[in-house]
Amino acid sequence: MKHFIVFSLCLASHLLYGQTAFKLSVNTLRSGVEKEPNFTFPEENNPAFGVAPALVIKSLNNNLYHEIELSRLYVGKEENDIEIIKDFWLSLGYELGAKFASMDFKKLRVRLGGAANLFYGSRDYDTKIQQIIPRDYKSFGIVLSLCPHLEYYFTERFFLDFGPKIGIMSFGFEKTRTYNPNFTEQQQKQGGFELNGHPGLLIQLGIGFTF
């Protein structure tokens, strides 16, 4: 609690003495993600599903910046003849980095940061017929990424941000449960911790406005 208060005070001070921008990003490319759900965007076929709002706070005294992003928020429901599938996915990201003052041109600017994304996902299968057994899936954890950014400023306030999130490592817990009455409660549950050294690549294209 003490560390959270200190962090909040530091962030509030940075807001008062920094430059804040609002950015809205979409996903232009994904790769390396084999499992479902993945760390931010499960079953994403349309890039528009990956809209991610963020606040970028840049210090006026040095080259540091903070970026706080709502990487994923999705609530969905799908129904067919045999079951109802309910989804809930949430991912929050925090990025800390620095801009390269020596590489700042009139309209092009470069910055580099490291990000931590907390994620949680759940999928429930509610069956309509007795032959299908209800089941659910839950996953939560953290993904660490390297985040280079290339910004192009149309004006002093409006800018375009192009940047990949290069996954370095992910660590999380996955749990599935099949509500089979023939199994004990312990037998119905499966899961465990998982460490992934190659969580994938996510390329984002965002447009922002500096206040």
C-alpha positions in Angstrom: 0.0 0.0 0.0 2.9 2.4 0.9 4.5 1.8 -2.5 1.2 2.3 -4.3 0.8 5.7 -2.6 4.3 6.8 -3.5 3.8 5.7 -7.1 0.4 7.6 -7.2 2.1 10.8 -5.8 4.9 10.5 -8.4 2.4 10.1 -11.2 0.3 13.0 -10.0 3.4 15.2 -9.9 4.3 14.1 -13.4 0.8 15.0 -14.6 1.1 18.5 -13.1 4.6 19.1 -14.5 4.4 17.1 -17.7 2.8 17.0 -21.2 -0.2 14.7 -21.5 -1.5 13.2 -24.8 -4.5 11.0 -25.5 -3.8 8.2 -28.1 -6.1 5.7 -29.8 -4.5 2.7 -31.4 -5.6 -0.2 -33.6 -3.8 -3.4 -34.4 -2.3 -3.7 -37.9 -0.4 -7.0 -37.5 -0.1 -9.9 -35.2 2.3 -12.9 -35.2 3.6 -15.6 -33.0 0.4 -16.2 -31.0 -0.7 -19.8 -31.2 -2.9 -20.2 -28.1 -6.4 -18.9 -27.5 -6.9 -16.7 -25.6 -3.6 -14.8 -26.2 -2.3 -12.0 -24.0 -4.4 -9.2 -25.3 -6.7 -10.0 -28.2 -8.3 -13.5 -28.3 -9.8 -14.6 -31.6 -9.1 -11.3 -33.3 -9.8 -11.5 -37.0 -10.7 -7.8 -37.6 -8.1 -5.2 -36.5 -11.0 -2.9 -35.5 -11.6 -5.3 -32.5 -8.2 -4.2 -31.2 -8.9 -0.5 -30.4 -6.8 0.5 -27.4 -7.1 4.0 -25.8 -4.0 5.3 -23.9 -2.7 8.3 -22.0 0.9 9.3 -22.7 2.5 11.5 -20.1 5.8 13.1 -21.1 8.1 15.0 -18.7 9.0 18.5 -19.5 12.1 18.3 -17.3 13.7 15.2 -18.9 13.1 12.7 -21.6 11.1 10.2 -19.6 7.5 9.2 -20.4 4.7 7.0 -19.0 2.0 5.4 -21.1 -1.1 3.8 -19.5 -3.2 1.8 -21.9 -6.5 -0.1 -21.8 -5.2 -2.8 -24.2 -8.3 -4.9 -24.3 -11.8 -4.8 -22.9 -14.3 -7.2 -24.5 -17.6 -8.7 -23.4 -19.2 -11.1 -25.8 -21.9 -13.7 -26.1 -22.4 -16.3 -28.9 -25.2 -18.7 -29.1 -25.8 -21.8 -31.3 -28.1 -24.8 -31.2 -26.2 -26.6 -28.4 -24.6 -24.0 -26.2 -24.2 -20.4 -25.2 -20.6 -19.1 -25.1 -19.8 -16.0 -22.9 -16.5 -14.2 -23.1 -14.9 -11.5 -20.9 -11.4 -10.3 -21.7 -9.5 -7.5 -20.0 -5.9 -6.3 -20.4 -4.2 -3.2 -18.9 -0.8 -2.0 -19.8 1.8 0.3 -18.3 4.9 1.5 -20.2 7.9 3.4 -19.0 10.5 4.7 -21.4 12.5 7.6 -22.8 12.5 9.7 -25.9 15.7 10.2 -27.9 16.3 13.9 -27.9 19.2 13.6 -30.4 16.8 11.9 -32.9 14.0 14.5 -32.7 13.5 16.1 -36.0 11.0 18.7 -36.9 8.1 16.2 -37.3 9.6 12.8 -36.6 10.3 11.7 -33.0 11.6 8.4 -31.6 11.1 6.9 -28.2 11.7 3.5 -26.6 10.1 1.8 -23.6 9.3 -1.3 -21.7 5.8 -2.4 -21.0 4.0 -4.7 -18.6 0.5 -5.9 -19.5 -1.8 -7.5 -16.9 -4.4 -9.7 -18.5 -7.5 -11.7 -17.5 -9.8 -13.7 -19.6 -12.7 -16.1 -19.1 -14.9 -18.2 -21.4 -18.0 -20.0 -20.1 -19.9 -22.7 -22.1 -23.5 -23.0 -20.9 -25.1 -26.0 -22.6 -28.7 -26.4 -23.9 -28.7 -30.2 -24.2 -27.8 -32.8 -21.7 -25.3 -34.6 -24.1 -22.9 -31.6 -23.8 -21.2 -31.0 -20.5 -20.9 -27.3 -19.3 -17.3 -26.1 -18.9 -15.4 -22.9 -18.4 -11.9 -21.5 -18.9 -10.0 -18.8 -17.0 -6.6 -17.2 -17.6 -4.6 -14.4 -16.0 -1.0 -13.2 -15.8 1.5 -10.6 -17.1 3.3 -10.0 -20.4 6.6 -8.1 -20.6 7.3 -6.3 -23.9 9.8 -4.0 -25.6 8.1 -1.0 -27.2 9.9 1.2 -29.8 7.8 4.1 -31.1 8.1 6.3 -34.2 5.9 9.4 -34.0 5.0 11.8 -36.8 3.6 15.2 -35.8 1.2 16.7 -38.3 0.9 19.8 -36.1 2.1 20.6 -32.6 -0.8 18.7 -31.1 -1.8 16.0 -33.6 0.5 13.0 -34.2 0.7 9.5 -35.6 2.3 6.8 -33.5 3.7 3.6 -35.1 5.1 1.0 -32.8 5.5 -2.7 -32.3 5.1 -4.5 -29.0 7.8 -7.1 -29.0 6.9 -9.8 -26.5 9.8 -10.8 -24.3 8.1 -13.1 -21.7 4.7 -13.9 -20.4 3.8 -15.6 -17.1 0.3 -16.6 -16.1 -2.1 -19.2 -14.7 -4.7 -21.1 -16.7 -7.6 -23.1 -15.4 -10.3 -25.2 -17.0 -13.2 -26.9 -15.4 -15.5 -29.5 -16.9 -18.7 -29.9 -14.9 -19.0 -33.7 -15.4 -21.1 -35.2 -12.5 -19.2 -38.5 -12.9 -15.9 -36.8 -11.8 -14.9 -35.6 -8.4 -14.5 -31.8 -8.0 -10.7 -32.2 -8.1 -10.9 -34.3 -11.4 -13.1 -31.6 -13.0 -10.3 -29.0 -12.6 -7.2 -28.8 -14.7 -4.6 -26.1 -15.1 -1.4 -24.6 -13.8 1.2 -21.9 -14.3 2.8 -21.3 -17.6 5.9 -19.4 -18.7 6.3 -18.4 -22.3 9.5 -16.9 -23.7 8.0 -15.9 -27.0 4.5 -14.4 -26.4 4.4 -12.8 -29.9 4.5 -9.5 -31.8 1.8 -6.9 -31.9 2.1 -3.9 -34.2 -0.1 -0.9 -33.4 -0.9 2.2 -35.4 -2.3 5.1 -33.3 -3.4 8.7 -33.6 -3.0 11.1 -30.7 -3.7 14.5 -29.5 -1.5 16.5 -27.1 -3.3 18.6 -24.5 
